[in-house]
Amino acid sequence: MLKIVHLIDDQNPGGVTRYLDFIASHPGMAAIARHEILPVPRTRAARSGIKADVIVSHLTLSWRGLPGLFGLRALYPGTPLIHVEHSYCEGFAAINVTRRRRFRAMLRTGYALFDKVVAVSAPQAAWMTRSNLVPADRLTVIPPCVALAPLAELVAPGAQVRRIGAIGRLDTQKGFDLLIQAFRALPFRDVTLEIFGDGPERAALQALAGSDRRIRFHGHTPPETALACSDAVVMPSRWEPFGLVATEALAGGRPLLVSGADGLAGHEADGARRVPEFTEPRWTRALSNLVTRPPQAPRLDRETAETRTIGGWRQLLDGLAPAA
């Protein structure tokens, strides 16, 4: 059977590590290949002695990391190399990148070392194509997935929305600063904002919440626990290549509001509601509507979400010639 080694440079709890857990443990992925997860330093991806038919990079590309990728390519010239782009998207580049030509040159150089590049959402792939980062014949889209069985078994929320959940790393990316300000403008005294996660912005966000006792910080929490404590979920992200929390919320049958940034727009097809403007007044209005006119939330079928990921990998690997 085909053996795939997946390279990872960040083992902190988060979407990438949970996606790799899915790849390594789901029976549908096991039917395609044997998967091994191999941690490597971010700037030294080259590792001799890897025995694999295919090597998949889940690394964050950077100028400092390119020599390691050149070394990886040189060590395994006959082995198909695949890169999964978890980090970068149009929203990230617009907000965080000042020297855009240099940034795009780095990505083009890095992507050129791989036989295939995997985008995690169609909007991300469209940005990569528009920016001429990778030729279309080497680019494919495979949405990620995580273990959804515990979420599919959650009891559906009641007809009223009284607990609004925000789940994710407490970082500028997630837009929780705007969310807190928008929530504080709501007049409902019996509605709470439940924030699940931790990160560098926690102290600043707590200061922004001030004395509003309706806003509660829970720290890092398992997804099924966070969703069980939420009647609805909101994702006001500034950028988001895919947004696994959206898949989890929809699989758990929770109404979902998203900013529509990057890959979040793709979740509208599964029932997410898009807030068209990233402004405090518009989000206050959207939150108010969520409370006063809760939308019906069709539960995302677990097998449908899993099949998208498993089928994508099967199709991609069927098109590769494994090393002799």
N, C-alpha and C positions, 0 to 999 in steps of 0.2 A: 504493500500500500504506500501511496505517496506520503512523504514526510515533509512537513513544513515547520521551519523554525521562525518564530516571531520575535523580532528584536524590540525591546522596550527600554526607554531611558528614564521613565518616571513611574515609580511604584507606589506613589501616594494614592490614597483612596480617591476614586473619581471615575469619570465615564470611560476612559481608555482602559483602565485596569479591569473594570467590570465587563467591558466588551470582550477583553481577552479571556476573562473567566468563562464567558459564554462560548467563545470559540473553542476553548480547551475542554469544556465539559458537556456541551450539548450533543446528544446522540446524532442529530442531523449533521453536525460538523464532523463528528467522528467517522461518519460513513463516507465522508469525502477524503479525509486524510488523517494522519497522526499529527498532532500539533504539540510543539514544545515552545514554551515561553522562555526567552533568554534575556535577562537584564544586561545592558551594556552601558558604559559611560556615554553621556550625551555627545561629547566631542571625540570619542574614540570608538566608532562603531565597528572598525575592522577587528575581527576576532578569528584567529586561525583555529582549525580543528572542527569547524561546524560541519556536521554530517547531515545534509538535507537535500531534498529534491528541489525545494523552493525556499527562498529566504524572503520574509516579509518585514519591512521596516515600519514600525509605529513611532518613529523618532521625530523630534522637532528639528526641522532643517534650520541651519544657521551657517554664517560664513566660517565660524570656528569649527563647525562640525563637518564641513565639506572634505577636508583631507581624510578624515576617517571613512567617509563614504567612497572616496576614490580608492582607498586601501581595500575596502570591502569588495568593490567591483574587481580590483586586480587579483584578490585572493580567490575569487570564485567566478572566473570568466565564463564558464559554461553553465552556471546555475542561474535560472531565472530569478531576477530580483524584482520585488513589488514594493511600492511605497504607498501607505495609507495616510492621507493628509487629514490629520485630526485638528491641526492648530490654526491654519490660515484660511481666511475667507475675505470677501470684499469689505465687510464691515470692519474687520480687524485692520485691514490695510488703510482704510479711510481714516480711522481714529488714531492708530498707533504709529503709522509709518510716515516719516517726513521725506526721506530720500527714496522715493518710489521706484525710480529707474534702477537704483542699486538693489533694492529689495527684490524686484522682479528678476534682475540678473542672477541673484543668488538662487531663487527658486528654479529658474530655467536650467541653471547649471546642475543643481541637485537632481531635479526630475530627469534630466538627460541620462543619469547613471542607472536608471531603472528601466526594465522592460515594460512594466505597466505601472500606472499611477491610479490610485483609487480615490475618488472623491466620495465623501460621506453623504452628500445631498446633491440634488439636481441644481439648485441655485449656486452652490459652491463650484460645481463643474462648469456651469455657464460662465462664471467669473474667470475661471482658469482658462477657458477657451477664448473669451473676449480679450484677455490679457496676453494671449499667445504664450502661456506658460508651459504648455505641453501639447503635442500634436493630438488631434482627436482620435487617431487610431491607437494611441497608447493610453487613453483615458477611459475609465469606466466608473460607474456609480454603484456603490454598494452601501445601502443604509445600515448602520450598526444596530445591534440589538443586545439586550441583556436578559437575564432570567426573569420572565414575566409571570410565571405560574403563581407566585405568591400574590401578585397584584390582581391577577384575573379572579382570584378567590375573595377579594375584598368585598364586603357588603357595600352596595351602592349607597351614596349619600342621600340624606333626606331631601324633601322638596325645597327646604330653605337653605340658603347659604349664610352661615354665621361664622365659619372659620375659613379664612382665606389663607392658603398655604403658598409659601415661596421657598423653593428648594434649590440649593446650589451653593457654590463657593462664594463667600462674602468678599467679592472683588468688583472692581469698577465695571467689568464686563457684564455682570448680571443685572445692572440697573436697579438694584435694591434701594439706592439713595433716592431716585425719582419715585419709586414705589412707596416708600415710607412717607414722603411729602404728600403724594397724592392720597394716600390712605388717611393721613391725619386730617385732611379736609372733609372727610366723610362725617355726616351728622349722627350716624348710627352708634349708639353706646354699647349695644350688645353684640357687635361684630368685632372679631379679632383678626389680627394679622399674625400668622404663625410662621416664623422664619426658621428654617432648618438648614444648618450648615455652619461652617466656620471659615475664617480666612483673614487676610491682612486688614480688611476694612471693618472688622467687627466693632472696634471701639468707636470709629467714626459714625457708623450706622446707629449704634446705641445712643450716641450723643444726639444724632438727628431725631431719633425717636423721642428723646427728652422724657417728660413725665407721663407720656401717653401710655397708660397701663393696658390699652388694647393691643399693644405691639409686644410680642413675646419672642425671645431668642432662645432656641433649643439646642444649639450646637449641632455637631454631626449626628445624624439620625438615619437609620436604615430606611430605604425608600418606602417599604410597605408600612412602617410605623408612621412616617411622615404623612403618607396619603391617608392612612386610617384616621389621622387627626385633622384632616382637611376636607371641607365640603366642596372646595373648588381650588384650582391651582392657577397661579399667574407667573408669567415669564417675560418681564420687561427688558430682555437682554439687549445690549448695544450691538453685540455681534454674537453669532452662534453658528458654527459650521453645520451642526445637525440639531442637537438638543435632545439628549436621551431622556431627560426629565419629562419632556412632552410625550414621548412614547409611553413612559411609565404611567403618567397621569391619565392618558387616554385608555390604557389597558386596565387601569383601576376604576374606570367609569366616572372620572371627575371632570366637571366642566373646566375648560382650559382657555385662558386668555394669553395671547402671545404678542410680542412686538412685531413679528413678521420679519425680523432681521435675518438675512441669509437663509440658513436651512430651516428656521422656524416657519417660514412661509409654506413649506411643504407639508406641514402638519395640518393645515387647513382642510386638506382632502380627507383627513381622518376625523374631523370634527372640532378642531381648535378654532377659536374665534380670534380674529386679528384686530388689534387696536391700531388704527391707521396712522396715528401721530405719536411721536415720542416726546410728549409734553405732559407736564403735571396736570393741567386742566383736563386734557383728553383722557388721561388715565383715571382721574377722579371720576369722571363721567362714566367710564367703562366699569369701574369698580361699583359705582352706585347702581348701574344697570344690572350688574352681576348679582347684587343683593336683592334688588326689588323685582327683577324679572329674570330669575335663574334660567339659563337655557337648558334644554334637554341634552344629556351627554351620552351619545351612543358609545358603548364600550368597544374599544379596539380589540378585534379578535387576536388572541395570542398567537395562534398558528399562522395567521396572515402576516403578522410582523416578523415572526421567526423565518417564514418561508422567503420573505424578501431578502433577508441576509444570507441564508443558506443557499438559496437559488443563485444569488449574485456570485458567491464564491465558487459554486460549482461551475457556472458558466465561464467565469474567468479562468479557472484552473484547467478546464477542458480545452481551452485555447492555447495553453502553454505546453511546450515540449520539455518534459523534465530532463534533468541531467542524465547522461548515460551512466 
